[in-house]
Structures are given as structure tokens and as C-alpha cells.
Amino acid sequence: MTATRTSNAAALEVDGVGISFGGIRALDGVSFRAHPGEVFSIIGPNGAGKTTLFNIVSGLYRPTSGRVRIAGQEATGLAPARLARRGLSRTFQNLQIFFRMTAVENVMVGRHMAEKTGFFADLLALPSVGRQNRATRAAALALLDRVGLADLADQPAGALPYGALKRLEIARALATEPKVLLLDEPAAGCNAVETEEIDQLIHAVAEGGVAVVLVEHDMKLVMKISSRILVLVQGKPLVVGTPAEVRADPRVIEAYLGSHGETEAARADR
């Protein structure tokens, strides 16, 4: 099931982005648009620059050329916290979970920017703090229900199975109410059942109007769920197109998919 865009206005615009490290050009002239309601996937061989591109978009790196906009606003080089306020959230390939906290507490951490009380209210234990904490917990519980983890809300995160942790991280990213959600290898390490759960969740998030930008090596998942795909090779864009266009492009098959990847991609239609 492929996600479809719900708006012509881009939620995320990346124009001519490039970056160099020690004289080596890691990314060069990368451009794309991601729209509300679509899943835009970025694929390519190891070392193609996918994570570097994510690090630029999410404010961890500042590009040496090019621009990034979120919902039409300049966002190039902004710190991650400011980008989050602009409407961008991200998960990471390696889990960034607080394992000693409960599942609901992990999601509550992601709601901190929506909270209205401040330091002195907390220090004085004003009634507004209690009301805020209850509202934050209620919002976190609703997000856990959305990702299928409501029954595990008060379980320590460290006791959850791996696939549940992947969905928990997505729930926490959604707690900031993003316009753009960057997912870095959300199905990495998951079994077939867990991957299907991630597939359904990503589709539901996009259907809710969020622009989902996905980096993923699972070609069956990518071809099944993506609206459009950008292929990166050696830091440069090779092709942008629909799953069918990318799957059939001989340049992509030669540079990345190969015979095995082509077979896996074809299986997405079955």
C-alpha cells in the first residue's frame, strides 16, 4: 500500500545540498521535496550519503552549500531543538530509548516542548504542574495506543521486545507533533512480523498528514510503502521517481539494486 500526498505545498524542501569533510565531497547537489501525506524514501549503497543527508536536514551538520526549508521557512543549519519547534522530528538507526523509564515516560519526554509550566512552577509544586503532568501523560498514552503499545505503557522500556522499542521511538518522535518525520532505518533488525507492524504504522502516520522521509535498506518495505524514492550514489542523486519507475530504471539496478535487490523490490507487489 503506497502512501499518497494530501497537499501540493512541500513540508520539507532540500535544494542543492552539499557537504565536504576534509576535502572529500560527501554530498553534492542533492534536492528533493517531501509533501504532507506521503512517504518519501531515500535509498542507496552503503556510503552513499543517506545518513549524512539526514544529519544535515535534522541540524546535526551544517551544509557547505544548499538550503533546507520546513513548511516554507528557512531551516538551514538550525539547531535540532529549533527545528523541532519548526515541525521536524527524527528517529535514529540505533535506538535512543531511556531503558530505565517506562514506555509512557519515554513518550512524555517527547512532549516537553508542548508543556506550559516553567521552572518556578515545578519548584513550588503549583497545581498547574499536576494538571500539566496529567495532560502530558494522557497525550503520551494516546500516542502509545496509536502505535499499538497501550498495554505496555507502564512497563520498563528495557523489558520490551525489539520491535516494540522501534515503535516506541516513533511514538516519542510523534510527541512533538511534527510536520516532517525523518525515520532512519525503522525496520533494521526487525523480523517479518515486526517489519509489517512498522509498515502499517508508517502508512498510518503519513495518512494523518505528516510528511514521512525514510531511509531504509529493506527494499520490499521501501517499494511497498513509498510515494516516491530518491536514489543516492556516491553522494549524488541518481534518480527520483515512483517505486515502479525506480525499480525499472537500469541505472538503479546497476548501481544499487543488483539482481537480489531487484527480486526483493519486485516482491513488494505480491
N, C-alpha and C positions, 0 to 999 in steps of 0.2 A: 504494500500500500504506500503510494508516494504522496508526500505532503504537498499541498498546493498553496501558493501565496494568496493572501487576503487583501493586499494593498499594493498599489503601484509605487508608493513612496518607500525608498530604501530605509531600513532601520540601521544598517551598517554600510558605509561606503569606504572602500580602500582604494586609493588612487596612486599608482606608480610607486608603491612602497619598495624601498631597498635598504639594505644594511650591510656594512662591511665589518669584519673582525680581523685586525692585524693585516690589513691589505687584501684579505680574501673576501670576495663578494658572496655573502651567504644568501641574499635575496636580491633580485634585480627586476624592477618594473612590474610588480605584482598588483593587479587591480581586480576588484570584484564588487558586486552589490549583493546584499542579503536583505530580503524583504520580510515583513511580518507574515507569519503563517507558513513559511517554507523552511525546509531543511536544506541548507547549502553545505555540501561536503567538500573537503579538501583531501586529496589523496596523492600519493607519490611514493617512490622508493625511500628507504632509509637515507637520511642525509639530504632530502630534497628541500628542506626548509620549512616544513609544516609547523613544527613546534616554535621555531623562530618567528614565524608569521603570527602565531597565537600570542607569543610574548610581546610582540610589537602592538598588536591590537589591544591587549589587556594591560598595557602600560609598564611592563617589566623591562622592555627595551625601548629606546627612542630611535626611530629610523633615521638614517642618514639622508634619505630622500623620500618624497611622497607624503601623503596625508591620510588621516583617518577621521571619519565623521560618524557620529551616532545621532540618529534622528535629525540629520541636517546640521548638527552643531559640531564645530571643530573639537577634536578629541586627541589630536596627535601628541603623543608624549605625556599625556596627563597621568598622574599617579593612579594606581588601582582604586584607591578609595574615592577619588573624584570621578573616575569612570563608572564606578558602581552607582554613584548618585546620578550620573547621566543615563543609567539604564543598562549597563553591561555587567554580566556575571560570568564566572568561569569555573569549570572543574578541571582537575589535573589528572594526568595519566597515573601518577602514583597517588594513592588515597591520602587526602588531607583531613582525616577524621580525628576527633578527640575521643580516643578509645575508652577513657575512664568516665566520660559523660554518658548519659542515656541518649537514646536516639532523639527524643524530643528536645533535650538540652542542646544537642548539636544543631538542630534546626533553629532553635531560639537564638543561638549566637548569630545566625544569618539575618535575624530580624532587628539587629541593634540600631540600624540606621532609621528604622521606622518608629523607634521609641521617642517619646516626647519629654520624659523626665530627665533631669540632669544630675550632676554630682551631688549638689547640696540636698536635693530631694531624697536621693539614696542615703546620704549621710544621716539625715534627720528621720528617715523611715516614714516619710509622709504618706498619707492614704493614697495619694496619686501613684506612688510606686507600686503598691499592691495591685491597684487597678491595671496599671501598665503591664505588670508581670502576668496577670491573668489573661489579658488581651493577647500578649505575645505568645503565651502557651497555647491559647485557643487557635491562633493563626498557625503555629507550628504543628499542632495536631491535625489541622485541616490539610496541611501540606503532606504530612505523613500518610494520611488517608489517600491523598491524590496519587502517591507513588506506591500504594499497596503495603504500607508498613504501620498502619494504625495499631494493629495488635501488638506491635513490638515497641511502642512509644517509650515505655519505662524500662526497657531492657538496656543494660550497658552496651554501648556500641561495639566494644571489643568482643561481645558474645554473639554478634550477628554473623550470618554466613556472608561470604564474599559478595555474592550478587546483591544481597540486601544493602551492603555497605555502598555499593555503586549507586543504588537508587537513593540511599540516604544522602549522599553527596549532591545528587541532583536536587533533592528536596531543599537542602540548605542553600544551594545556588538560587533556587526559585524564591527563597525567602526574601530576597532583595527586590522582588517584583520587576525582573529585568525586561527590557525591550529586546535585548540580544543576549542569547545564552551560548557561550563557547563550551563545547564538550570535547575534551581531549581524550581519545581512546576510551569511551564509556563502556565498551564491551570487552576490553582487554582482560584476558584471564577468566572470562565467564564461560560456563558450559552452554549447551544449546538452549536449555530451558531459561537460564538467566539472560541470555542474549535476546531471546524472544520477549522477555519482560521489558528489557531495555528498549527494544524496538517499539513496542506498544507505547511505552512511556514517552519516548521522544516524539512519536507521532502525535500523541495527545497534547504535549506541550506546544508543538507547532500549531495544532488545530486551535489552541487557545489564543493565537495571535502573536506568539513570540517568534522572532527570527532565530532559528537554531543553526549555528555554524559548527560543523562536526569534522573532527579529524579521526579517522578510523581505518584500520587495516583489514577489517572483516568485509571483504568485497560483496559477499551475499547481503549483508546488512546494508551497506552503502547503496548498492544498486536497488534494493527493495524500498528504501525509505526516502531517498534523496529527491528533491525537486530538480536541483542542478548540481553539477560537480565541476570543481576546478582541479586539474591535474598539474602538479608541480614536478619539475625535473631539474635537478642541479640549481635550485633557487629561482628558476624562471617558469612562468606559466606556459604550459604546453597547449592546453585546450580547455575551454569551458563549454559545457553542454548538458543536455539531459542525460540520464543514465543510458538510454538507448544509443544516443549519439556517441557518448564516451566509450561505451562497450564495443561499438563497431569501428571506432577510429583506429586505423592501423598504426598510427604513431603511438597511441597509448598502449596498444598490445605489445609493440616492440620495446617501448621504453620502460613499461611498468608491469602490466598485467601478465604477460607471458602466457604460455599455454595453460598452466594451472589456474592462474588468476582469471583468465578468460572463462574457464569452465565454471569456477566459483561464481563469477559475475552472472553468467547465463542461468545458473540455478536460481537466481533471485526471482525469476518469473514463474517458477514452478510451485 
